[in-house]
């Protein structure tokens, strides 16, 4: 599961997540697309927003990056 799938599963928009994280919508979009890596300071807030474990957030980020690299 990638970051976008976690977000959709939690029934939140990318704009809502970006606002709660205090980042621009484009920054969060880059996290989902795997073009920008989330910082360590974002792992816990994302886990809380998506109601998942921190490990699931990290694995989702890695999946987003892997999908981007595969094209």
DSSP file (Angstrom, degrees, kcal/mol; ACC not computed):
  #  RESIDUE AA STRUCTURE BP1 BP2  ACC     N-H-->O    O-->H-N    N-H-->O    O-->H-N    TCO  KAPPA ALPHA  PHI   PSI    X-CA   Y-CA   Z-CA
    1    1 A X              0   0    0      0, 0.0    62,-0.3     0, 0.0    63,-0.2   0.000 360.0 360.0 360.0 133.5    0.0    0.0    0.0
    2    2 A X     >  -     0   0    0     61,-0.2     4,-2.0    60,-0.1    59,-0.2  -0.394 360.0 -92.8 -98.3 179.9    1.4    3.4   -0.9
    3    3 A X  H  > S+     0   0    0     57,-0.8     4,-2.4     1,-0.2     5,-0.2   0.886 123.9  52.7 -62.0 -40.1    0.8    6.8    0.7
    4    4 A X  H  > S+     0   0    0     28,-0.3     4,-2.9     1,-0.2     5,-0.2   0.926 108.5  50.3 -62.6 -43.2   -2.1    7.7   -1.6
    5    5 A X  H  > S+     0   0    0      1,-0.2     4,-2.4     2,-0.2    -1,-0.2   0.884 109.6  51.1 -63.4 -38.3   -3.8    4.5   -0.8
    6    6 A X  H  X S+     0   0    0     -4,-2.0     4,-1.5     2,-0.2    -1,-0.2   0.925 112.2  47.4 -62.0 -43.4   -3.4    5.1    3.0
    7    7 A X  H  <>S+     0   0    0     -4,-2.4     5,-1.8     2,-0.2     4,-0.3   0.935 113.0  46.8 -64.2 -46.5   -4.9    8.6    2.5
    8    8 A X  H ><5S+     0   0    0     -4,-2.9     3,-1.6     1,-0.2    -1,-0.2   0.904 109.7  54.6 -62.8 -41.1   -7.8    7.4    0.4
    9    9 A X  H 3<5S+     0   0    0     -4,-2.4    -1,-0.2     1,-0.3    -2,-0.2   0.840 107.3  50.7 -60.8 -33.3   -8.5    4.6    3.0
   10   10 A X  T 3<5S-     0   0    0     -4,-1.5    -1,-0.3    -3,-0.2    -2,-0.2   0.450 112.9-123.3 -85.7   0.9   -8.6    7.2    5.7
   11   11 A X  T < 5 +     0   0    0     -3,-1.6     2,-0.3    -4,-0.3    -3,-0.2   0.877  65.5 133.0  60.8  42.2  -11.1    9.2    3.6
   12   12 A X      < -     0   0    0     -5,-1.8    -1,-0.2    38,-0.0     2,-0.2  -0.908  53.3-125.5-120.2 150.5   -9.1   12.4    3.6
   13   13 A X     >  -     0   0    0     -2,-0.3     4,-2.1     1,-0.1     5,-0.2  -0.526  26.3-115.5 -85.8 161.4   -8.2   14.7    0.7
   14   14 A X  H  > S+     0   0    0      1,-0.2     4,-2.7     2,-0.2     5,-0.2   0.874 118.2  55.3 -62.6 -36.4   -4.6   15.5   -0.1
   15   15 A X  H  > S+     0   0    0      2,-0.2     4,-2.3     1,-0.2    -1,-0.2   0.900 106.9  49.8 -63.5 -41.0   -5.4   19.2    0.8
   16   16 A X  H  > S+     0   0    0      2,-0.2     4,-2.3     1,-0.2    -2,-0.2   0.922 112.7  46.6 -63.1 -44.5   -6.7   18.1    4.3
   17   17 A X  H  X S+     0   0    0     -4,-2.1     4,-2.1     2,-0.2     5,-0.2   0.935 111.9  50.4 -64.5 -46.1   -3.6   16.1    5.0
   18   18 A X  H  X>S+     0   0    0     -4,-2.7     5,-2.4     1,-0.2     4,-1.3   0.914 110.8  49.9 -58.0 -43.9   -1.2   18.8    3.8
   19   19 A X  H  <5S+     0   0    0     -4,-2.3     3,-0.4     1,-0.2    -1,-0.2   0.922 110.7  48.4 -62.3 -44.7   -3.0   21.4    6.0
   20   20 A X  H  <5S+     0   0    0     -4,-2.3    -1,-0.2     1,-0.2    -2,-0.2   0.822 114.1  47.3 -66.4 -30.7   -2.8   19.1    9.1
   21   21 A X  H  <5S-     0   0    0     -4,-2.1    -1,-0.2    -5,-0.2    -2,-0.2   0.662 110.8-122.9 -82.5 -16.3    0.9   18.5    8.4
   22   22 A X  T  <5S+     0   0    0     -4,-1.3     2,-0.3    -3,-0.4    -3,-0.2   0.817  71.2 118.3  77.2  31.1    1.6   22.2    7.9
   23   23 A X  S   <S-     0   0    0     -5,-2.4    -1,-0.3    -6,-0.2    -2,-0.1  -0.840  71.4 -89.5-123.6 163.6    3.0   21.7    4.4
   24   24 A X     >  -     0   0    0     -2,-0.3     4,-2.1     1,-0.1     3,-0.2  -0.348  35.2-117.8 -67.0 152.3    2.0   22.9    1.0
   25   25 A X  H  > S+     0   0    0      1,-0.2     4,-2.4     2,-0.2     5,-0.1   0.884 117.1  54.5 -57.1 -39.9   -0.4   20.8   -1.0
   26   26 A X  H  > S+     0   0    0      2,-0.2     4,-2.0     1,-0.2    -1,-0.2   0.855 105.0  53.5 -65.5 -34.9    2.3   20.4   -3.7
   27   27 A X  H  > S+     0   0    0      2,-0.2     4,-1.5    -3,-0.2    -2,-0.2   0.942 110.7  45.3 -64.4 -47.0    4.7   19.1   -1.0
   28   28 A X  H  X S+     0   0    0     -4,-2.1     4,-2.2     1,-0.2    -2,-0.2   0.903 109.8  55.6 -63.8 -38.9    2.3   16.5    0.1
   29   29 A X  H  X S+     0   0    0     -4,-2.4     4,-2.3     1,-0.2    -1,-0.2   0.892 104.8  53.4 -58.7 -40.0    1.6   15.5   -3.5
   30   30 A X  H  X>S+     0   0    0     -4,-2.0     5,-1.7     2,-0.2     6,-1.5   0.850 105.4  54.2 -64.7 -34.0    5.3   15.0   -4.0
   31   31 A X  H ><5S+     0   0    0     -4,-1.5     3,-0.8     2,-0.2    -2,-0.2   0.945 110.6  45.9 -61.7 -47.1    5.4   12.6   -1.0
   32   32 A X  H 3<5S+     0   0    0     -4,-2.2   -28,-0.3     1,-0.2    -2,-0.2   0.871 112.8  49.8 -64.3 -37.0    2.6   10.6   -2.6
   33   33 A X  H 3<5S-     0   0    0     -4,-2.3    -1,-0.2    -5,-0.2    -2,-0.2   0.582 110.4-121.8 -79.4  -9.2    4.3   10.5   -5.9
   34   34 A X  T <<5S+     0   0    0     -3,-0.8    -3,-0.2    -4,-0.7    -2,-0.1   0.635  83.2 114.4  78.6  13.7    7.6    9.4   -4.4
   35   35 A X  S   <S+     0   0    0     -5,-1.7     2,-0.4     1,-0.2    -4,-0.2   0.589  79.3  35.8 -90.4 -11.0    9.4   12.5   -5.7
   36   36 A X  S    S-     0   0    0     -6,-1.5     2,-0.3    -8,-0.1    -2,-0.3  -0.997  82.1-130.5-141.3 136.6   10.1   13.8   -2.2
   37   37 A X        -     0   0    0     -2,-0.4     2,-0.1    -3,-0.1    -6,-0.1  -0.652  25.1-116.7 -88.3 141.0   10.8   11.8    0.9
   38   38 A X        -     0   0    0     -2,-0.3     2,-0.1    -7,-0.1    -1,-0.1  -0.475  31.6-119.6 -71.2 146.3    8.9   12.4    4.1
   39   39 A X    >>  -     0   0    0     -2,-0.1     3,-2.0     1,-0.1     4,-0.6  -0.433  23.5-108.8 -80.7 161.5   10.9   13.6    7.0
   40   40 A X  H >> S+     0   0    0      1,-0.3     3,-1.0     2,-0.2     4,-0.6   0.834 118.9  63.4 -58.2 -31.7   11.2   11.7   10.3
   41   41 A X  H 34 S+     0   0    0      1,-0.2     4,-0.4     2,-0.1    -1,-0.3   0.593 100.1  54.0 -70.8  -9.0    9.1   14.5   11.9
   42   42 A X  H <> S+     0   0    0     -3,-2.0     4,-2.2     2,-0.1    -1,-0.2   0.595  87.5  79.7 -97.4 -14.3    6.2   13.6    9.5
   43   43 A X  H <X S+     0   0    0     -3,-1.0     4,-2.4    -4,-0.6     5,-0.2   0.943  95.2  42.1 -64.3 -50.8    6.0    9.8   10.3
   44   44 A X  H  X S+     0   0    0     -4,-0.6     4,-2.5     2,-0.2     5,-0.2   0.944 115.3  49.3 -65.3 -47.7    4.0   10.1   13.6
   45   45 A X  H  > S+     0   0    0     -4,-0.4     4,-2.5     1,-0.2    -1,-0.2   0.905 113.0  48.0 -59.5 -38.8    1.6   12.7   12.4
   46   46 A X  H  X S+     0   0    0     -4,-2.2     4,-2.7     2,-0.2    -1,-0.2   0.915 110.2  51.9 -66.0 -41.7    0.9   10.8    9.3
   47   47 A X  H  X>S+     0   0    0     -4,-2.4     5,-2.1    -5,-0.2     4,-0.9   0.906 112.4  46.1 -60.3 -41.3    0.4    7.6   11.3
   48   48 A X  H  <5S+     0   0    0     -4,-2.5     3,-0.3     3,-0.2    -2,-0.2   0.910 112.9  49.3 -68.5 -41.5   -2.1    9.4   13.5
   49   49 A X  H  <5S+     0   0    0     -4,-2.5    -2,-0.2     1,-0.2    -1,-0.2   0.901 119.9  36.7 -62.4 -41.3   -3.9   11.0   10.6
   50   50 A X  H  <5S-     0   0    0     -4,-2.7    -1,-0.2    -5,-0.2    -2,-0.2   0.492 106.1-126.2 -92.2  -4.0   -4.3    7.7    8.7
   51   51 A X  T  <5S+     0   0    0     -4,-0.9     2,-0.2    -3,-0.3    -3,-0.2   0.934  70.8 115.1  56.1  50.4   -4.8    5.6   11.9
   52   52 A X  S   <S-     0   0    0     -5,-2.1    -1,-0.2    -6,-0.2     2,-0.1  -0.788  71.1 -84.2-133.9 177.1   -2.0    3.2   11.1
   53   53 A X     >  -     0   0    0     -2,-0.2     4,-1.5     1,-0.1     5,-0.1  -0.426  35.6-114.0 -81.9 162.0    1.4    2.4   12.6
   54   54 A X  H  > S+     0   0    0      1,-0.2     4,-2.3     2,-0.2     5,-0.2   0.879 118.4  58.1 -60.6 -37.9    4.5    4.3   12.0
   55   55 A X  H  > S+     0   0    0      1,-0.2     4,-2.8     2,-0.2    -1,-0.2   0.900 102.6  53.0 -60.2 -40.8    5.9    1.2   10.2
   56   56 A X  H  > S+     0   0    0      2,-0.2     4,-2.2     1,-0.2    -1,-0.2   0.867 107.9  51.2 -63.8 -35.9    3.0    1.3    7.8
   57   57 A X  H  X S+     0   0    0     -4,-1.5     4,-2.4     2,-0.2    -2,-0.2   0.936 111.7  46.8 -65.2 -45.9    3.7    4.9    6.9
   58   58 A X  H  X S+     0   0    0     -4,-2.3     4,-2.4     1,-0.2    -2,-0.2   0.930 113.4  48.1 -62.4 -45.6    7.4    4.1    6.2
   59   59 A X  H  X S+     0   0    0     -4,-2.8     4,-2.1     1,-0.2    -1,-0.2   0.871 110.7  52.2 -63.1 -36.6    6.4    1.1    4.1
   60   60 A X  H  X S+     0   0    0     -4,-2.2     4,-2.3     2,-0.2   -57,-0.8   0.899 108.9  50.0 -66.9 -40.3    3.9    3.2    2.2
   61   61 A X  H  X S+     0   0    0     -4,-2.4     4,-2.3     2,-0.2    -2,-0.2   0.929 111.0  49.2 -63.0 -44.5    6.5    5.9    1.5
   62   62 A X  H  X S+     0   0    0     -4,-2.4     4,-2.5     1,-0.2    -2,-0.2   0.881 110.4  51.1 -62.6 -37.3    8.9    3.2    0.2
   63   63 A X  H  X S+     0   0    0     -4,-2.1     4,-2.5   -62,-0.3    -1,-0.2   0.896 108.4  51.8 -65.8 -39.9    6.1    1.8   -2.0
   64   64 A X  H  X S+     0   0    0     -4,-2.3     4,-1.8     2,-0.2    -2,-0.2   0.918 112.3  45.6 -62.4 -43.0    5.4    5.2   -3.4
   65   65 A X  H  X S+     0   0    0     -4,-2.3     4,-2.4     2,-0.2    -2,-0.2   0.928 112.5  50.7 -65.6 -45.0    9.1    5.7   -4.3
   66   66 A X  H  X S+     0   0    0     -4,-2.5     4,-1.7     1,-0.2    -2,-0.2   0.893 109.4  50.8 -61.2 -40.6    9.4    2.2   -5.8
   67   67 A X  H  X S+     0   0    0     -4,-2.5     4,-1.1     1,-0.2    -1,-0.2   0.895 110.2  50.1 -63.6 -39.7    6.3    2.8   -7.9
   68   68 A X  H  < S+     0   0    0     -4,-1.8     3,-0.4     1,-0.2    -2,-0.2   0.916 109.7  50.3 -64.0 -43.0    7.8    6.0   -9.2
   69   69 A X  H  < S+     0   0    0     -4,-2.4    -1,-0.2     1,-0.2    -2,-0.2   0.817 107.4  53.7 -67.3 -30.0   11.1    4.3  -10.1
   70   70 A X  H  <        0   0    0     -4,-1.7    -1,-0.2    -5,-0.2    -2,-0.2   0.749 360.0 360.0 -74.5 -23.2    9.3    1.6  -12.0
   71   71 A X     <        0   0    0     -4,-1.1    -3,-0.2    -3,-0.4    -2,-0.1   0.460 360.0 360.0  86.7 360.0    7.6    4.2  -14.0
